[in-house]
Amino acid sequence: MKLLHKDIEKDNAGQVTLIPEEAEDMWHTYNLVQVGDSLRASTIRKVQTESSTGSVGSSRVRTTLTVSVQAIDFDSQACQLRVKGTNIEENQYKCWFPHLL
C-alpha cells in the first residue's frame, strides 16, 4: 500500500491518503477503518436524466463520495472491502450510495 499523505495529531485524530497496490491491502485497510470514521473514495455511478420532452437517458459518471462509516465488511474470497454509511458531503448527482467497493 502506498501512503500519499499523513496528517495525524497527538490525540490520534487526523487523516491519511492511501492507495492500495495489492489485493491484500484491502485487509490492512479493513483493520484501520473504524465505525465513525469518514472515508472518501472515487466511484462510478449510473445517473438518469430526463429531457424536456420526457425521454429518459442514463450515463455513467465518476464522482467522489465522502461517507460516514456505519459498518465495515471484508470479503476474503474477493479481497474486497465493503463500507456502509451515509454520504456526508453534498454531491452534484441525486443518487443513493449504500456502500463502496
Secondary structure, 3 states (H helix, E strand, C coil): CEEEEEEECCCCCEEEEEECCCCCHHHHHHHHCCCCCEEEEEEEEEEEEECCCCCEEEEEEEEEEEEEEEEEEEECCCCEEEEEEEECCCCCCCCCCCEEC
